[in-house]
Amino acid sequence: MAWSAPLYRAYERRLQRSLPPDRLPAHVGVILDGHRRFARAEGLADYTASYRTGMDKLREMLGWSAQLKLPAVTAWVLSTDNLRRPPEELEPYFDVLVELLDDLPALARELGCSVRVIGSLELLPPRLADAVATAEKESPAEPDGWHFTLALGYGGRDEIVDACRSLVSGLASAGVPAAELPSHIDVAGLSAQMYRADLPDTDLVIRTSGEARLSGFLLWQSAYAECVFVDPYWPEFRRVDLLRALRDFARRERRFGK
């Protein structure tokens, strides 16, 4: 109802004022789930409109993140498991992802963030891989700004395997004998080989669509992350949902396994 809009905006403002700046997460991970279920619930003829609405929502969320001064945001838009879906489902999504990547450099300049893409990029179709390379090349480097990471063709187990391979390869290249390799493998060494080792571990993971699982998202980095699972499908995600997740995070006493 029209009369509720001012009340809604007032509630948003009150929520934002309640967020203590010193208790906001340094790194927020977002699992963008529910595009296809949203399309079915809305009676859409196909998934393309839902995918496009979802990527528009991601653009919005990046604006909210900039306003809130979140230091780092990682959004998971395509998993390695997703790549097993039928071509008729994937091709329209690839089209929409290319559109997003084409827009990212200008959006990054507007919002003052850097852009990196992580995942098994060699598994992507050439047109999508080319769009990734262009987006990263043309996006600004913002060492003093905030960081946006797009997880594309990403799997958490794959990342850990890649980190192990990279660590062992580096040790072997440094001349460490095979018999001594195990003693050189530790948490710090593996952490340094993760896709975005320059970022802090994930403090908060948000997943949409009512699913209460990580599904392999940032498994290493999210060992002590707080998780918030929200009911709306990703295309329905609202600024108030993000503010509530941040409020819940700020209220929690983080124990880090202690």
C-alpha positions in Angstrom: 0.0 0.0 0.0 1.2 3.5 -0.8 0.7 4.7 2.8 3.2 2.1 4.0 6.1 3.4 1.9 7.0 6.3 4.3 6.9 3.9 7.2 9.1 1.4 5.4 11.7 4.0 4.7 11.6 5.2 8.3 12.1 1.6 9.4 15.1 1.3 7.1 16.6 4.5 8.5 16.1 3.4 12.0 17.7 0.0 11.2 20.7 1.7 9.7 21.1 4.1 12.6 21.1 1.1 14.9 24.2 -0.4 13.3 27.4 0.2 15.3 30.1 1.0 12.8 32.7 -0.9 14.8 30.7 -4.1 14.7 30.1 -4.4 11.0 31.6 -7.3 9.1 34.9 -6.7 7.3 33.9 -9.3 4.6 30.4 -10.2 3.6 29.7 -13.2 1.4 26.3 -13.5 -0.4 24.9 -16.6 -2.0 22.4 -15.5 -4.7 19.9 -18.3 -4.6 16.4 -18.7 -5.9 16.3 -17.3 -9.5 14.5 -20.3 -11.0 12.0 -20.7 -8.1 11.3 -16.9 -8.3 10.5 -17.4 -12.1 8.1 -20.2 -11.4 6.4 -18.4 -8.5 5.9 -15.3 -10.7 4.7 -17.4 -13.6 7.4 -16.2 -15.9 7.6 -17.8 -19.3 11.3 -18.6 -18.9 14.2 -17.9 -16.5 15.9 -15.0 -18.5 13.8 -12.3 -16.9 14.4 -13.7 -13.5 18.2 -13.9 -14.1 18.2 -10.3 -15.3 16.2 -9.1 -12.3 18.7 -10.9 -10.1 21.7 -9.2 -11.7 19.9 -5.9 -11.4 19.5 -6.7 -7.7 23.2 -7.4 -7.4 23.9 -4.0 -8.9 21.6 -2.5 -6.3 23.3 -4.4 -3.5 26.7 -3.1 -4.5 25.3 0.4 -4.1 24.0 -0.4 -0.7 27.4 -1.9 0.3 29.2 1.3 -0.8 26.7 3.4 1.2 27.3 1.2 4.3 31.1 1.3 3.8 31.5 -2.5 3.8 35.2 -3.2 3.2 34.7 -6.4 1.1 31.8 -8.2 -0.5 31.9 -11.6 -2.4 28.8 -12.6 -4.4 28.4 -16.2 -5.6 26.6 -16.1 -8.9 27.6 -19.4 -10.6 28.9 -22.6 -9.1 30.7 -25.5 -10.7 27.6 -27.6 -10.0 25.5 -25.1 -11.9 27.6 -25.7 -15.0 26.2 -29.2 -15.2 22.7 -27.9 -15.9 21.2 -28.2 -19.4 22.4 -25.7 -22.1 18.9 -24.3 -22.5 19.1 -23.2 -18.8 22.7 -22.0 -18.9 22.9 -20.1 -22.1 20.4 -17.4 -21.1 22.2 -17.0 -17.8 25.5 -16.6 -19.5 24.0 -13.8 -21.6 22.9 -12.0 -18.5 26.3 -12.5 -16.8 28.1 -11.1 -19.8 25.8 -8.0 -19.5 26.7 -7.7 -15.8 30.5 -8.0 -16.5 30.3 -5.4 -19.3 28.7 -3.0 -16.8 31.1 -3.7 -13.9 34.0 -1.4 -14.8 31.8 1.7 -14.9 29.9 0.6 -11.8 33.1 0.0 -9.9 34.4 3.5 -10.8 31.1 5.0 -9.6 31.2 3.1 -6.3 34.9 3.2 -5.7 35.6 -0.5 -5.6 38.0 -3.0 -7.2 36.7 -6.0 -9.1 38.1 -9.5 -9.1 36.5 -12.7 -10.4 37.3 -16.1 -8.8 36.5 -19.7 -9.7 37.5 -22.3 -12.3 37.4 -19.8 -15.1 38.8 -22.3 -17.5 35.4 -24.1 -17.4 33.5 -21.1 -18.6 32.4 -20.6 -22.3 34.8 -18.4 -24.2 32.4 -15.4 -24.4 32.0 -15.4 -20.7 35.7 -15.9 -20.0 36.5 -13.0 -22.3 34.0 -10.8 -20.5 35.7 -11.7 -17.2 39.1 -10.7 -18.5 37.8 -7.4 -19.9 35.9 -6.6 -16.7 39.0 -7.2 -14.5 41.3 -5.3 -16.9 39.0 -2.2 -17.2 37.9 -2.0 -13.5 39.9 0.4 -11.3 42.5 -0.8 -8.8 41.4 0.7 -5.5 43.9 -0.1 -2.8 42.3 2.4 -0.5 38.7 1.6 -1.6 36.6 -1.5 -1.0 36.7 -4.8 -2.8 34.0 -6.6 -4.8 34.6 -10.3 -5.7 32.4 -12.2 -8.2 32.5 -16.0 -7.6 31.9 -17.4 -11.1 32.3 -21.1 -11.9 33.3 -21.4 -8.3 33.4 -24.3 -5.9 34.8 -24.2 -2.4 36.3 -27.7 -2.6 37.9 -26.8 -5.9 39.5 -23.7 -4.3 41.0 -25.8 -1.5 42.4 -28.4 -4.0 43.8 -25.6 -6.1 45.4 -24.0 -3.0 47.0 -27.4 -2.1 48.4 -27.8 -5.6 49.8 -24.3 -5.7 51.4 -24.7 -2.3 53.0 -28.0 -3.1 54.1 -26.8 -6.5 55.7 -23.7 -4.9 57.5 -25.8 -2.3 58.8 -28.2 -5.0 60.0 -25.3 -7.1 61.9 -24.0 -4.1 63.7 -27.3 -3.8 62.0 -28.8 -0.8 62.5 -32.6 -0.9 59.4 -34.7 -1.4 59.9 -36.4 2.0 59.9 -33.0 3.7 56.8 -31.5 1.9 54.2 -32.6 4.6 56.1 -30.6 7.3 55.9 -27.5 5.2 52.1 -27.6 4.8 50.2 -25.6 7.4 47.2 -23.3 7.8 49.1 -20.2 7.0 50.6 -21.6 3.9 47.3 -22.8 2.5 45.6 -19.5 3.4 48.1 -17.7 1.4 47.1 -19.7 -1.7 43.4 -19.1 -1.6 41.9 -17.2 -4.6 41.7 -13.9 -2.6 44.3 -14.3 0.0 44.5 -10.5 0.2 41.0 -10.3 1.8 40.1 -11.1 5.5 38.2 -14.2 6.1 34.4 -14.0 5.7 32.7 -12.6 8.8 29.1 -12.9 7.5 27.5 -15.2 4.9 24.0 -14.3 3.7 22.0 -16.9 1.7 18.6 -16.1 0.1 15.6 -18.3 -0.8 15.2 -20.0 2.6 18.0 -22.6 2.1 20.1 -23.1 5.3 23.4 -24.4 3.9 26.6 -23.1 2.5 26.8 -25.5 -0.5 30.6 -25.1 -0.6 30.7 -21.3 -0.6 34.1 -20.0 0.7 34.5 -23.1 2.8 38.0 -22.2 4.1 37.3 -18.6 4.7 33.9 -19.1 6.4 35.2 -21.4 9.1 34.0 -18.9 11.8 31.6 -16.9 9.7 28.2 -16.0 11.1 25.4 -17.2 8.8 22.1 -15.5 8.1 19.5 -17.3 5.9 16.7 -15.2 4.6 13.4 -16.3 2.9 13.1 -14.0 -0.1 14.4 -15.4 -3.4 17.4 -13.4 -4.6 15.5 -11.2 -7.1 13.2 -10.2 -4.2 16.1 -9.3 -1.8 15.7 -5.9 -0.3 17.9 -3.3 1.4 16.1 -4.0 4.6 17.0 -7.7 4.4 20.7 -6.7 4.2 20.3 -4.2 7.1 18.6 -6.9 9.2 21.4 -9.3 8.5 24.0 -6.7 9.5 22.0 -6.0 12.7 21.9 -9.7 13.6 25.6 -9.9 13.0 26.3 -6.9 15.2 24.3 -8.5 18.0 26.1 -11.8 18.0 28.9 -12.6 20.4 31.5 -14.2 18.2 33.4 -17.0 19.9 35.7 -18.3 17.0 35.4 -21.8 18.3 36.3 -21.0 21.9 
